[in-house]
Amino acid sequence: MGESGGSVQVLATMSAGDLVVDVQDSGPGIDETIGHRVFRKGTSTRGDGRGDGLNRARTLAQRVDGDLTVEARQAVHPVLKGAHFRLVLPGG
């Protein structure tokens, strides 16, 4: 979220038997030019040697028939900023 700080909101709910975890921050958001490429191995805005965490997290979620998605809100909404990630894991 940069040097200016910000906030992170985590909300876990059950939906149709699945665990849904929403993580939203108030940072600058994800640049629209990167979009869903954040899940590609090696994609990072923070320099070399980074960019594997989201790829690994999504791969693990998909191995159990879940998913990890992102909504880049940088240019989508005039007030809401930051990024919104959603992790869905099957309930059983």
TAQUI-V325211 format. One record per backbone hydrogen bond with DSSP energy under -1.0 kcal/mol. CO is the residue of the C=O (numbers start at 0). NH is the residue of the N-H. Records with the same first field share a line. If there is no record, write none. Layout:
BEGIN
CO=NH ; NH
END
This chain:
BEGIN
1=4
6=25
8=23
10=21
12=19
14=17
17=14
18=88
19=12
20=86
21=10
22=84
23=8
30=33 ; 34
33=36
34=37
35=38
36=39
39=42
50=41
51=55
52=56
53=57
54=58
55=59
56=60
57=61
58=62
60=65
61=64
66=87
68=85
70=83
72=76
81=72
82=24
83=70
84=22
85=68
86=20
87=66
88=18
END
